[in-house]
Structures are given as C-alpha cells and as structure tokens.
Amino acid sequence: MASTNIMLRKLVHTLEKQKKSLWRTVAEELSSSSRKRPYINLYKINKYSKPNDIIIVPGKVLGIGSLDHPVTVVALSFSKTAKEKIEKSGGKVMSLYKAIQELKDFKGKTVRLMKQ
C-alpha cells in the first residue's frame, strides 16, 4: 500500500533509482506500513557501531540509552532527545532526504543499516 505522504513517496521513488542495493532496501522498508517501520534506540546504535560509522535507520531513532562515540545517524525521523544525545556525543544527525543529496560523502566509510 502506498503512503499518502507525497514527500515520502518521492523519497521512496528516488531511493529505488539508486545504484546501491542498500538504498533499494531502505526504499522497500519505507514502502511498508508505518506501523512496521523500525524504532531504534540509541543504546542499540551504541552497541553495534564504531566511531565515525554511518548508521541508516529506515524509521525513527529514539533517545533511550546513551551514545559514547560519534556516529552519523541517517533516519526518517528522530525524537528530540535522540537528536540532542547524538549531537552531544559529537555525532551528526541527517534526514534520509538530505542523505540522498549527499551520497558522495559516504565513500570509504562504514555504513550500517539498522532495522530491528
């Protein structure tokens, strides 16, 4: 079922046209029902990432837990506390919309997709 959010539909369409399979996987996740999209807490990002990794979440990032190293987190949306904690740890917060425009910045870095 297609989303009624026109911006989300455009994002999915743009992701589907990308050459990397990672972006097509993200598009597939975003195409599903909003209830099925992942909610990832900061403690999980902290556990499964290394400093300066790029973490992609095809859903929402929540602020439960802490982050003890800088990472760039790319997600559909963020809670207010998650944004604050990521920036406080020296990391960057980036929306999926902006990440698509800055794809060249990901070259040579470790990119991880977190779904559950």
Secondary structure, DSSP 8 states (H G I E B T S, - for coil): ---S-HHHHHHHHHHHTSSSHHHHHHHHHHHS-GGGS-EEEHHHHHHT--TT-EEEEEEEEE--S---S--EEEEEEE-HHHHHHHHHTT-EEEEHHHHHHTGGGGTTS-EEE---
